[in-house]
Structures are given as C-alpha cells and as structure tokens.
C-alpha cells in the first residue's frame, strides 16, 4: 500500500487496483462559517481525487464531510459511510446528489478489491464518529485510520487481537474546540486550562499509538488554521488548544522518545510507502510552508482566502424580523422531544443575541420555560452565550446546529468558572434538532441500563471501590488511571480528574462513585446518581 496525504484528515490509500480516499476536505470556504481552513493550504492535492474508486467519510463535521467534494464525485465511485442512528445524519447523506452511500455498521467489513475495510464506531453516545481499518489481504499490511474517532481500551484490545501487526496508525493529536478561549476566564486560568487540554490531546494520541504499536505513527487530522482576522488571534493565543506538530514532537521526545522516533507529521502531498515505512516529502509545498514561520504564512494565506470568507459571511445578512418566537419554539420543541434530558441540564442559560431581531433571552431547563430577559449582566442565569443575530436563523430552521455554529468560534461565552462545565447542556446543544435529541436521549438511556462495574483501588490512604465509567462521556476507567501524586483518578479519554476519596470532579459538574471497600471487597459505590453532583 501507498498513502498520499491530502491535508488535515485526508488520505489517498492505493494498491494496484484500488484508490481509496478518506475524508477529503478541499473547500475554498473552509468549514464552520469559514472559521476553519486547511493547514497548510492543500488545494494542490485536489486533483488526486480523480480516479478514486472508493471514498470513505468518517462523520458529519464539515472538515471531514465536504459536501461540495462529495456532490462532484463520479457516479462510479463507491461512497462508504457509517450507519449512525441519528435522523439528521440520514437526512444529510440522503440529500447528497452524488453516488448513493453504502452505510456500514460498527464492526462491519467491506471488501474493496484486495482491501478489507473494517468500520469501527466510537462507543460513546456523545460522539458520532468512526474509524476505518484498511487491511491489504495481498501483502498483509494494515493501516488504522482513527482520524478524530475516540476509541476505548476495549476497542484498542480488539484491534490488536484482530491485527497483531499494524503498519500505520493515523490519529488526531490536536484539540479542536472553543474552550477555553471563547470564555471570559481570567487570562492565567484560561492559559492553564488550554495547556491541560493540549497535553491531554497529546497523551491520548500517544496512548493509541502505544496500544496499537504501529511501525509508523502519524500525527493527523489537524490542527486547522483560523484565517478570518477576527478569529486568527485565537490560534496564537496562550489559551489556544491547537497543538502543532513541532509541539507534539517536543513533547514526545521528552515523554516517549521511542515513539517520537516512529512519529511522522506529513504535509499535503507527502507519500508514505507502507512496506518499507518510507516517507517521501513533497518538495513543492515546502517552498511556501514552514511550521517555524507559521504567522507569516497565515498572513499570506488569509489574504488569498479573504474573498471566500467574505462570501460566506455576506450570505448571513441581519434578519428583518424579531427572532424571539422562533427561538422559543426551537427550545420548546427540544423540551417536548426529550424532557428528561433537558431537565438534567438543571440550569438557566442566557442567550445574548446581538443585532436586528435579537435580544437577551433566557432558557430555564429546570422549569422548561423560555422568556425575554433584561440586562445580561444583571439577570440571574448560570451560563451565557453571546452571538450576532445573523447567525441564529439557520440554527432555528434546522439548517445548522448549535454545535456546528460553536465550531465557527464566532461567539463568546460565560460561565462561573473553568470547572463549571455542564455536560448535560452541551449534550442538548450538540443534538439541537428534536429528532436527533430524542434519539440521543434513547442512546443515553440504553447506555445507562448497561450494568456498570467497579474496580478496586489501593492508595496510601486506603482501599476503595471506584466506578469504572467516567460520568463525562462514558469512557472506561481502571486502577492504572489513578495519579498517586495528586490522588485523583484521571480519565484517559479527556483528562477529567476525580478526587480520591469523595469522587468530586475537578473539571466539571460531575461526581465519580468512590467508596471505601469492605474487607471482602464486595461493596459497590453507594452513590444514587454519580453522573450529577448535588447542588
């Protein structure tokens, strides 16, 4: 097999008879209201899509699901996608004018010539994401494309059992979210929070690589660059969560030098020959791009993309009518679709909508009410989002979602502290259409009905029984996740920390069930609802 890297999470994987393209993203307008752009510019690789026999798209985020690229595919292309449950996903893929997709379930295998492709879905209900294992049955070579997909220990062990010898693993190493820089935290606290997130992203990448032990470990799927001058400072700010390859390599050399020696951070156009594990760099892109001179490159790139960014923003004019009634109905529809999930938010959320048709509006998830508020600084609320009114209509109409808008970074937010994260609120806003939220609530209920387990943890202070499921996003925990220096259990997936004993979360509004173990070690944590911290 040969892999040509296409930029971001894009890759062309070739054998003599198959040309499989993964997550191609070439849009001149970038993604998420032109907030994100490919880093570096990968437009010179767009022609490599010609002649593709198969295209795989991992999930619906616009930096992976480039609708323009997919619409232009030749009808002969076999388009492969995951078979997610959410109605919004099925509406999205059924609307594509190109080849009808083949939808694959978790663990399903698809034969493409000599390639055997196995789809792997994220096990967490909050994540709609997938990975692809590419096995060349003619040579025995195996490539694991994790892209953004967060897999757990059970899946890593399964992959290692099925594929004892893995040649290449490609996985995201950089964060890609709006926390903490979108929030009004003190600068020092924001910088500390961002540093923790960057380190956790690198640790997760290293954990995947150490578990799967590939000959070549690829730093992949990011970071994007923010080219709108209103957003660019977020990338270079101390509160940025965007890790660059040089930062990853420095961290690996200090923490995992053996892994550092196997790590490659390819640029668009670079080619990896899987057999000899030989990377051939593309000399053309290096004439214009150097990580050491990123700010200069960004300025030139931003000037080229400015007209495309302006077209996207011009397509979002200020509304001509008051938006409050539509805003209220939007949330009332969510309340009706998943009352229990909405009440679990247990907070009043303010939306400060600036511009024509806007106002300051409050959503009470405790009482399921929506009303007009007064002064945003005086009103009693627990969280607040501030945005321009012109970005709201597509969300209210169902054309877009709150999550997609938040990824644009074209908003600011407030919450009482760095630690006041509310997973229930973000779960509702991630799935902000009634059908998707109802299905998401059903998935959560199914997950909660699964019997939970515990593990035995012995510390200097005593022995405890600890719940083995992180209340943040359901990642599995075990005794090796205990940090004796801080005496906390640290979730390997997102770095959430839980005090021992007590189980109080230091990252958000949550608690992990932790109780002293009986002499027989048979007691289970006696916490009625460990997923929520009592007020």
C-alpha positions as CSV (number, residue, x, y, z in Angstrom):
1,X,0.0,0.0,0.0
2,X,0.9,3.6,-0.6
3,X,-0.6,6.6,1.3
4,X,-0.6,10.1,-0.1
5,X,-1.6,12.6,2.5
6,X,-4.1,15.2,1.3
7,X,-4.1,17.6,4.3
8,X,-6.0,17.6,7.6
9,X,-7.6,14.1,7.8
10,X,-7.5,13.4,4.1
11,X,-5.5,10.5,2.7
12,X,-5.4,8.6,-0.6
13,X,-4.6,4.9,0.0
14,X,-3.6,3.0,-3.1
15,X,-3.0,-0.6,-4.2
16,X,-2.7,-1.8,-7.8
17,X,-6.5,-1.8,-8.3
18,X,-8.0,0.4,-5.5
19,X,-7.8,4.1,-4.9
20,X,-9.5,4.8,-1.5
21,X,-9.8,8.4,-0.5
22,X,-10.6,9.2,3.2
23,X,-12.2,12.4,4.5
24,X,-11.3,14.7,1.6
25,X,-11.6,18.4,2.6
26,X,-10.8,20.9,-0.1
27,X,-13.4,23.6,0.2
28,X,-12.1,27.1,-0.5
29,X,-14.5,28.4,2.1
30,X,-13.1,26.1,4.7
31,X,-15.6,24.9,7.3
32,X,-17.9,26.2,10.0
33,X,-18.9,29.6,8.6
34,X,-15.4,29.9,7.1
35,X,-13.9,29.8,10.6
36,X,-11.6,26.8,9.9
37,X,-9.3,26.4,7.0
38,X,-6.9,23.6,5.9
39,X,-3.3,23.9,7.3
40,X,-1.4,24.2,5.2
41,X,-3.3,25.0,2.0
42,X,-4.0,21.7,0.4
43,X,-5.6,22.9,-2.8
44,X,-2.7,21.5,-5.0
45,X,-3.8,18.0,-3.9
46,X,-7.5,18.3,-5.0
47,X,-6.7,16.6,-8.4
48,X,-5.7,13.4,-6.6
49,X,-9.4,12.7,-6.1
50,X,-9.6,12.0,-9.9
51,X,-9.7,8.3,-10.4
52,X,-10.8,7.4,-6.9
53,X,-12.6,4.1,-6.8
54,X,-13.8,4.4,-3.2
55,X,-14.4,7.3,-0.8
56,X,-14.8,7.0,3.0
57,X,-16.3,9.8,5.1
58,X,-16.0,9.2,8.9
59,X,-18.6,11.7,10.3
60,X,-20.6,14.8,9.6
61,X,-18.2,17.6,10.7
62,X,-17.5,19.9,7.8
63,X,-13.7,19.4,7.9
64,X,-14.4,15.7,7.1
65,X,-17.8,15.9,5.3
66,X,-17.1,18.3,2.4
67,X,-20.5,18.4,0.7
68,X,-19.1,20.1,-2.5
69,X,-16.5,17.4,-3.0
70,X,-19.0,14.6,-2.4
71,X,-21.5,16.1,-4.7
72,X,-18.9,16.2,-7.5
73,X,-17.9,12.6,-7.2
74,X,-18.1,10.4,-10.3
75,X,-21.1,8.1,-10.2
76,X,-18.8,5.1,-10.4
77,X,-17.2,5.9,-7.0
78,X,-18.3,3.7,-4.1
79,X,-19.1,6.0,-1.2
80,X,-18.7,4.5,2.2
81,X,-20.1,6.0,5.4
82,X,-21.1,4.9,8.9
83,X,-24.7,3.9,9.6
84,X,-25.4,6.2,12.5
85,X,-28.8,6.2,14.2
86,X,-29.4,10.0,14.3
87,X,-32.2,11.1,11.9
88,X,-30.1,14.2,11.0
89,X,-27.3,12.1,9.6
90,X,-29.7,10.1,7.4
91,X,-31.2,13.3,6.1
92,X,-27.7,14.7,5.4
93,X,-26.5,11.7,3.4
94,X,-29.7,11.1,1.6
95,X,-29.6,14.7,0.2
96,X,-26.2,14.2,-1.5
97,X,-26.6,14.4,-5.3
98,X,-23.6,12.2,-5.9
99,X,-23.3,8.4,-5.5
100,X,-25.6,6.8,-3.0
101,X,-23.6,5.9,0.0
102,X,-23.1,2.4,1.4
103,X,-23.8,2.6,5.1
104,X,-21.7,0.3,7.3
105,X,-22.4,-0.7,10.9
106,X,-20.0,-1.0,13.8
107,X,-17.5,-3.8,13.1
108,X,-18.9,-4.4,9.6
109,X,-16.4,-5.4,6.9
110,X,-16.5,-4.2,3.3
111,X,-14.3,-5.8,0.5
112,X,-12.7,-3.4,-2.0
113,X,-10.5,-5.4,-4.3
114,X,-7.6,-6.7,-2.2
115,X,-8.5,-4.3,0.6
116,X,-10.6,-5.5,3.5
117,X,-12.2,-2.5,5.3
118,X,-13.5,-2.7,8.8
119,X,-15.6,0.2,10.3
120,X,-15.2,1.0,14.0
121,X,-17.6,3.4,15.7
122,X,-16.9,5.4,18.8
123,X,-18.5,3.7,21.8
124,X,-19.6,6.9,23.4
125,X,-23.1,8.1,22.9
126,X,-22.0,11.7,22.9
127,X,-19.6,11.1,19.9
128,X,-20.9,10.4,16.4
129,X,-17.6,9.3,14.9
130,X,-15.9,6.4,13.2
131,X,-12.6,4.9,12.3
132,X,-11.5,2.6,9.4
133,X,-9.1,-0.3,9.4
134,X,-7.6,-0.9,6.0
135,X,-6.1,-4.4,5.5
136,X,-4.4,-5.4,2.3
137,X,-5.0,-9.1,2.0
138,X,-2.4,-9.4,-0.7
139,X,0.5,-8.1,1.4
140,X,-0.8,-8.4,5.0
141,X,-0.2,-4.7,5.5
142,X,-2.6,-2.9,7.9
143,X,-3.4,0.8,8.3
144,X,-5.6,2.1,11.1
145,X,-7.2,5.4,10.3
146,X,-8.5,6.7,13.6
147,X,-8.8,10.4,12.4
148,X,-10.9,12.1,15.2
149,X,-12.6,9.0,16.5
150,X,-12.2,8.4,20.2
151,X,-12.0,4.7,20.9
152,X,-11.8,3.0,24.3
153,X,-9.5,0.4,25.8
154,X,-11.8,-2.5,24.8
155,X,-11.7,-1.5,21.2
156,X,-7.9,-1.0,21.2
157,X,-7.5,-4.5,22.6
158,X,-9.9,-5.8,20.0
159,X,-8.0,-4.2,17.2
160,X,-4.7,-5.5,18.5
161,X,-6.2,-9.0,18.7
162,X,-7.6,-8.9,15.2
163,X,-4.4,-7.2,13.8
164,X,-1.4,-8.4,15.7
165,X,0.9,-6.5,13.3
166,X,-0.1,-2.9,12.4
167,X,2.0,-0.9,10.0
168,X,0.5,2.6,10.3
169,X,-1.9,4.3,12.7
170,X,-3.2,7.8,11.8
171,X,-4.8,9.7,14.6
172,X,-5.8,13.3,15.7
173,X,-3.3,14.9,18.0
174,X,-4.5,18.4,18.4
175,X,-7.6,19.8,20.1
176,X,-10.3,21.4,18.1
177,X,-12.8,23.1,20.4
178,X,-13.8,26.6,21.6
179,X,-12.8,26.0,25.2
180,X,-11.3,27.9,26.9
181,X,-10.6,30.8,24.6
182,X,-14.3,31.6,23.9
183,X,-15.0,32.1,27.6
184,X,-14.4,35.2,29.7
185,X,-12.0,33.5,32.1
186,X,-9.0,35.3,33.7
187,X,-6.1,35.0,31.2
188,X,-3.9,32.9,33.5
189,X,-6.7,30.4,34.2
190,X,-7.6,30.2,30.5
191,X,-3.9,29.5,29.6
192,X,-3.6,26.8,32.3
193,X,-6.8,25.1,31.1
194,X,-5.6,25.3,27.5
195,X,-2.3,23.8,28.4
196,X,-4.0,20.9,30.1
197,X,-6.2,20.2,27.1
198,X,-3.2,20.3,24.7
199,X,-1.3,17.9,26.9
200,X,-4.3,15.6,27.2
201,X,-4.8,15.5,23.4
202,X,-1.1,14.5,23.0
203,X,-1.4,11.9,25.8
204,X,-4.5,10.4,24.1
205,X,-2.6,10.2,20.8
206,X,0.3,8.5,22.5
207,X,-1.9,6.1,24.3
208,X,-3.5,5.0,21.0
209,X,0.0,4.5,19.5
210,X,1.4,2.6,22.4
211,X,-1.7,0.3,22.5
212,X,-1.6,-0.4,18.7
213,X,2.2,-0.3,18.4
214,X,2.4,0.6,14.7
215,X,5.7,0.8,12.8
216,X,4.7,4.3,11.7
217,X,2.7,6.7,14.0
218,X,1.1,9.5,12.0
219,X,0.2,12.9,13.6
220,X,-3.0,13.6,11.7
221,X,-6.3,15.4,11.4
222,X,-5.3,18.9,12.4
223,X,-4.9,21.5,13.5
224,X,-7.0,23.8,11.3
225,X,-5.9,27.4,10.8
226,X,-8.2,30.4,11.5
227,X,-7.8,32.9,8.7
228,X,-10.5,35.4,9.4
229,X,-8.6,38.3,11.2
230,X,-11.4,38.4,13.8
231,X,-10.5,34.8,14.7
232,X,-6.8,34.3,14.0
233,X,-5.7,35.6,17.4
234,X,-7.4,32.6,19.0
235,X,-5.0,30.3,17.3
236,X,-1.8,32.0,18.5
237,X,-3.2,33.0,22.0
238,X,-1.9,31.3,25.1
239,X,-5.4,30.0,25.6
240,X,-5.3,28.1,22.3
241,X,-5.9,24.4,22.3
242,X,-4.4,23.9,18.8
243,X,-1.3,21.8,19.0
244,X,1.2,22.0,16.2
245,X,3.4,19.0,15.1
246,X,6.6,20.7,16.4
247,X,4.9,20.9,19.8
248,X,3.9,17.3,19.7
249,X,7.4,16.1,18.7
250,X,9.0,18.1,21.5
251,X,6.6,16.6,24.0
252,X,7.2,13.0,22.6
253,X,10.9,13.4,22.8
254,X,10.6,14.3,26.5
255,X,7.9,11.7,27.4
256,X,8.1,8.9,24.9
257,X,11.4,9.1,22.9
258,X,10.9,5.7,21.3
259,X,7.5,6.8,20.0
260,X,9.0,10.1,18.8
261,X,11.4,8.1,16.6
262,X,8.4,6.5,14.8
263,X,6.3,9.6,14.5
264,X,5.7,11.4,11.2
265,X,3.8,14.6,10.7
266,X,3.2,14.7,6.9
267,X,2.2,17.7,4.8
268,X,-0.2,17.6,1.9
269,X,1.4,15.7,-1.0
270,X,3.8,13.6,1.1
271,X,3.8,9.9,0.3
272,X,4.3,7.0,2.7
273,X,5.3,3.7,1.2
274,X,3.8,1.3,3.8
275,X,6.0,-1.7,3.1
276,X,9.4,-0.1,3.8
277,X,7.8,2.6,6.0
278,X,9.5,5.2,3.9
279,X,8.1,8.8,3.7
280,X,8.8,10.9,0.6
281,X,8.3,14.6,1.4
282,X,6.6,16.8,-1.2
283,X,9.2,19.5,-2.0
284,X,6.7,21.8,-3.7
285,X,4.7,22.6,-0.5
286,X,7.8,23.2,1.5
287,X,8.8,26.0,-0.8
288,X,6.0,28.1,0.7
289,X,5.3,26.5,4.1
290,X,7.4,26.1,7.3
291,X,6.0,25.5,10.8
292,X,8.7,27.8,12.1
293,X,7.2,30.7,10.2
294,X,3.6,30.0,10.7
295,X,2.4,33.5,11.4
296,X,3.9,34.9,8.2
297,X,2.3,32.0,6.2
298,X,-1.0,32.6,7.9
299,X,-1.0,36.3,6.8
300,X,-0.3,35.4,3.2
301,X,-2.9,32.6,3.2
302,X,-5.5,34.8,4.8
303,X,-5.2,37.4,2.0
304,X,-5.8,34.7,-0.6
305,X,-8.9,33.3,1.2
306,X,-10.4,36.7,2.2
307,X,-12.9,36.9,-0.7
308,X,-14.2,33.4,0.0
309,X,-14.6,34.2,3.7
310,X,-16.5,37.4,2.9
311,X,-18.8,35.5,0.6
312,X,-19.8,33.2,3.4
313,X,-20.4,36.0,5.9
314,X,-22.3,38.0,3.3
315,X,-24.7,35.1,2.9
316,X,-25.7,35.6,6.6
317,X,-27.5,39.0,6.5
318,X,-29.1,40.5,9.6
319,X,-32.7,39.2,10.0
320,X,-35.6,41.6,9.2
321,X,-38.0,40.3,11.9
322,X,-37.9,39.6,15.6
323,X,-36.5,36.1,16.2
324,X,-37.8,35.5,19.7
325,X,-40.9,33.5,18.8
326,X,-38.9,31.1,16.6
327,X,-36.2,30.9,19.3
328,X,-38.8,30.0,22.0
329,X,-40.4,27.4,19.7
330,X,-36.9,25.9,18.9
331,X,-36.3,25.2,22.6
332,X,-39.9,24.1,23.4
333,X,-39.6,21.5,20.6
334,X,-36.4,20.2,22.2
335,X,-38.2,20.1,25.6
336,X,-41.0,18.1,24.1
337,X,-38.6,15.7,22.4
338,X,-36.5,14.8,25.4
339,X,-37.9,16.2,28.6
340,X,-35.7,14.2,31.0
341,X,-32.5,15.0,29.1
342,X,-33.4,18.7,29.1
343,X,-34.3,18.8,32.8
344,X,-31.0,17.2,33.6
345,X,-29.3,20.4,32.4
346,X,-30.5,21.9,35.7
347,X,-29.6,25.4,34.8
348,X,-30.8,28.7,33.4
349,X,-29.0,29.7,30.2
350,X,-28.9,33.2,28.8
351,X,-28.6,33.9,25.1
352,X,-27.5,37.4,24.3
353,X,-28.4,37.8,20.6
354,X,-26.8,41.0,19.3
355,X,-28.2,42.9,16.3
356,X,-31.5,43.2,14.4
357,X,-34.2,40.8,15.6
358,X,-32.3,39.9,18.7
359,X,-32.4,40.5,22.5
360,X,-31.5,38.8,25.7
361,X,-33.4,35.6,26.2
362,X,-33.4,33.1,29.0
363,X,-33.9,29.3,28.7
364,X,-34.8,27.6,32.0
365,X,-34.1,23.9,31.7
366,X,-35.3,23.2,35.2
367,X,-38.9,24.5,34.5
368,X,-38.8,24.2,30.7
369,X,-39.5,27.8,30.1
370,X,-38.2,30.5,27.7
371,X,-38.7,34.2,28.2
372,X,-37.3,37.6,27.3
373,X,-34.8,38.9,29.9
374,X,-33.4,42.3,30.9
375,X,-29.7,43.3,31.3
376,X,-27.4,40.3,30.6
377,X,-25.1,41.4,33.3
378,X,-27.9,41.6,36.0
379,X,-30.2,38.7,35.1
380,X,-29.9,35.5,37.1
381,X,-28.5,32.8,34.9
382,X,-25.9,30.0,35.1
383,X,-24.4,30.2,31.6
384,X,-24.4,32.7,28.8
385,X,-23.7,32.7,25.1
386,X,-23.3,35.9,23.0
387,X,-23.7,35.9,19.2
388,X,-24.8,38.0,16.3
389,X,-28.4,37.7,15.3
390,X,-27.5,36.9,11.7
391,X,-26.1,33.5,12.7
392,X,-29.2,32.4,14.5
393,X,-31.8,31.8,11.7
394,X,-30.0,28.7,10.2
395,X,-30.0,27.1,13.7
396,X,-33.7,27.8,14.3
397,X,-34.6,26.5,10.9
398,X,-32.7,23.2,11.4
399,X,-30.2,24.0,8.6
400,X,-27.4,24.0,11.1
401,X,-26.9,23.1,14.8
402,X,-25.6,24.8,17.8
403,X,-22.5,22.6,17.8
404,X,-21.7,23.5,14.2
405,X,-22.1,27.1,15.0
406,X,-19.9,26.9,18.1
407,X,-17.1,25.3,16.0
408,X,-17.1,28.5,14.0
409,X,-15.8,30.3,17.1
410,X,-18.0,33.3,16.1
411,X,-19.4,33.8,19.7
412,X,-18.3,34.4,23.2
413,X,-19.5,32.6,26.4
414,X,-19.6,33.0,30.1
415,X,-19.8,30.5,33.0
416,X,-18.9,31.0,36.6
417,X,-15.6,29.2,36.5
418,X,-13.4,26.9,34.4
419,X,-14.7,24.0,36.5
420,X,-18.4,24.8,35.9
421,X,-18.6,22.7,32.7
422,X,-22.2,21.3,32.1
423,X,-22.1,18.1,30.0
424,X,-25.9,17.9,30.0
425,X,-26.2,21.3,28.5
426,X,-23.7,20.6,25.8
427,X,-25.4,17.3,25.0
428,X,-28.6,19.1,24.3
429,X,-26.9,21.8,22.1
430,X,-24.9,19.2,20.2
431,X,-28.1,17.5,19.1
432,X,-30.2,20.6,18.6
433,X,-32.9,19.1,16.4
434,X,-35.9,17.4,18.1
435,X,-35.4,14.1,16.3
436,X,-31.7,13.9,17.0
437,X,-32.1,14.9,20.6
438,X,-34.8,12.2,21.1
439,X,-32.5,9.5,19.6
440,X,-29.6,10.8,21.6
441,X,-31.7,10.6,24.8
442,X,-32.6,7.0,23.9
443,X,-28.9,6.1,23.4
444,X,-28.1,7.5,26.8
445,X,-30.9,5.5,28.4
446,X,-29.6,2.3,26.7
447,X,-26.1,3.1,27.9
448,X,-27.3,3.7,31.5
449,X,-29.2,0.4,31.5
450,X,-26.0,-1.5,30.8
451,X,-24.7,-2.9,34.1
452,X,-21.9,-0.8,35.4
453,X,-18.8,-2.2,37.0
454,X,-16.2,-1.2,39.6
455,X,-12.5,-1.6,40.2
456,X,-10.5,-1.9,43.4
457,X,-8.1,1.0,44.0
458,X,-5.5,0.8,46.8
459,X,-3.9,4.1,47.7
460,X,-1.7,5.3,50.6
461,X,-4.8,6.4,52.4
462,X,-6.9,3.3,51.9
463,X,-8.6,0.9,49.6
464,X,-11.7,1.9,47.6
465,X,-14.2,0.6,45.1
466,X,-14.4,3.0,42.1
467,X,-17.0,3.1,39.3
468,X,-15.4,2.1,36.1
469,X,-17.3,4.6,33.8
470,X,-16.4,8.3,33.5
471,X,-19.6,10.4,34.0
472,X,-18.4,12.9,31.4
473,X,-18.6,10.8,28.2
474,X,-18.7,7.2,29.4
475,X,-15.0,6.3,28.9
476,X,-13.9,3.2,30.9
477,X,-11.7,3.7,33.9
478,X,-9.3,1.3,35.7
479,X,-6.8,1.3,38.5
480,X,-3.9,2.4,36.3
481,X,-5.8,5.7,35.8
482,X,-5.0,6.8,39.4
483,X,-2.5,9.5,39.8
484,X,-0.9,9.0,43.2
485,X,0.9,12.4,43.2
486,X,-2.4,14.3,43.1
487,X,-4.5,11.4,44.5
488,X,-7.1,11.7,41.6
489,X,-8.5,9.3,39.1
490,X,-7.8,10.7,35.6
491,X,-10.0,9.8,32.7
492,X,-7.6,8.7,29.9
493,X,-10.0,10.0,27.2
494,X,-10.4,13.7,28.1
495,X,-8.3,14.2,31.3
496,X,-11.2,14.7,33.7
497,X,-9.9,14.3,37.3
498,X,-11.8,12.9,40.2
499,X,-10.8,13.3,43.8
500,X,-10.0,10.2,45.9
501,X,-11.9,9.8,48.1
502,X,-15.2,11.5,47.5
503,X,-15.2,11.5,43.7
504,X,-15.7,15.2,43.2
505,X,-14.8,16.2,39.7
506,X,-12.2,19.0,39.3
507,X,-13.2,19.7,35.6
508,X,-16.9,20.0,35.6
509,X,-20.2,19.4,37.3
510,X,-20.0,15.7,37.9
511,X,-19.0,13.1,40.5
512,X,-17.5,9.6,40.3
513,X,-18.7,6.9,42.7
514,X,-15.9,6.2,45.1
515,X,-16.4,4.5,48.5
516,X,-14.2,2.6,51.0
517,X,-14.0,-1.1,50.1
518,X,-15.3,-3.6,52.6
519,X,-12.9,-6.2,53.9
520,X,-14.4,-8.6,51.5
521,X,-14.2,-6.1,48.6
522,X,-17.7,-6.8,47.5
523,X,-19.4,-3.5,48.1
524,X,-20.4,-1.2,45.2
525,X,-20.2,2.6,45.3
526,X,-23.2,3.9,47.2
527,X,-23.9,7.0,45.1
528,X,-27.5,7.3,43.9
529,X,-26.7,9.3,40.8
530,X,-23.0,9.5,40.2
531,X,-23.5,11.3,36.9
532,X,-24.6,14.5,38.6
533,X,-23.3,16.5,41.5
534,X,-25.9,17.5,44.0
535,X,-26.5,21.3,44.4
